[in-house]
Amino acid sequence: MNRSFSWPDERLIKAAQDGDVTSLTTVVMESQPHVRKFAISLCASPQDAEDAAQEALIILYRKIGTLRASGALAAWMFRIVRHECLRQVRLLVSRSDETAAEPEGCAEPSAEEAVLRRMEAERVAAAISALPRDQRQVLIMRDVQGLPGGVVARSLGLSTPAMKSRLHRARATLRHTLALTDQGSDQSPDRAPDHRVDRPAGGELRP
């Protein structure tokens, strides 16, 4: 069955916002294929996409009343799905960082170290989420989830050399993106002076 789907019309959305349960159910059902398409294009894996789509549809069902303009449903759902996919990447990056840090010792990190670690995880997650989907998939599966190269290649339907080539491009793109954000935070030649971050004598950034 090859029929195209359209977003719910504005009258249906308005009725759903006014509390009509039948209309609300129809809005969710008609939005589902579009939400899944968003998730597949934005998330790192099919499972992540499924989780993000389900969460986005739950938010739609519960919070449709917060949608200000009935014609903005598509943009609203896109933002929700993008946020969910980014949140999943953040969780993966944070878990990966915690696992890597465990052998270093049992000392509890200071509050400052914990904040800096979280900020770095956020920065890396944002950079990963900005990668093209094919690069994002291979980098998360290989470097974040730690899956063996052969498993990653088979999962993505690639030969091992092709997987390694794609992973190399993903790593290079990620390094470039992170280097640009480093330069943006450490050197701000184009910014007005009152927009610069002041550094105290100790060199620590103030939150």
Rosetta blueprint (number, residue, H / E / L):
1 M L
2 N L
3 R L
4 S L
5 F L
6 S L
7 W L
8 P L
9 D L
10 E H
11 R H
12 L H
13 I H
14 K H
15 A H
16 A H
17 Q H
18 D L
19 G L
20 D L
21 V H
22 T H
23 S H
24 L H
25 T H
26 T H
27 V H
28 V H
29 M H
30 E H
31 S H
32 Q H
33 P H
34 H H
35 V H
36 R H
37 K H
38 F H
39 A H
40 I H
41 S H
42 L H
43 C L
44 A L
45 S L
46 P H
47 Q H
48 D H
49 A H
50 E H
51 D H
52 A H
53 A H
54 Q H
55 E H
56 A H
57 L H
58 I H
59 I H
60 L H
61 Y H
62 R H
63 K H
64 I H
65 G H
66 T H
67 L L
68 R L
69 A L
70 S H
71 G H
72 A H
73 L H
74 A H
75 A H
76 W H
77 M H
78 F H
79 R H
80 I H
81 V H
82 R H
83 H H
84 E H
85 C H
86 L H
87 R H
88 Q H
89 V H
90 R H
91 L H
92 L H
93 V H
94 S H
95 R H
96 S H
97 D H
98 E H
99 T H
100 A H
101 A H
102 E H
103 P H
104 E H
105 G L
106 C L
107 A L
108 E L
109 P L
110 S L
111 A H
112 E H
113 E H
114 A H
115 V H
116 L H
117 R H
118 R H
119 M H
120 E H
121 A H
122 E H
123 R H
124 V H
125 A H
126 A H
127 A H
128 I H
129 S H
130 A L
131 L L
132 P L
133 R H
134 D H
135 Q H
136 R H
137 Q H
138 V H
139 L H
140 I H
141 M H
142 R H
143 D H
144 V H
145 Q L
146 G L
147 L L
148 P L
149 G H
150 G H
151 V H
152 V H
153 A H
154 R H
155 S H
156 L H
157 G L
158 L L
159 S L
160 T H
161 P H
162 A H
163 M H
164 K H
165 S H
166 R H
167 L H
168 H H
169 R H
170 A H
171 R H
172 A H
173 T H
174 L H
175 R H
176 H H
177 T H
178 L H
179 A H
180 L H
181 T H
182 D H
183 Q H
184 G H
185 S H
186 D H
187 Q L
188 S L
189 P L
190 D L
191 R L
192 A L
193 P H
194 D H
195 H H
196 R L
197 V L
198 D L
199 R L
200 P L
201 A L
202 G L
203 G L
204 E L
205 L L
206 R L
207 P L
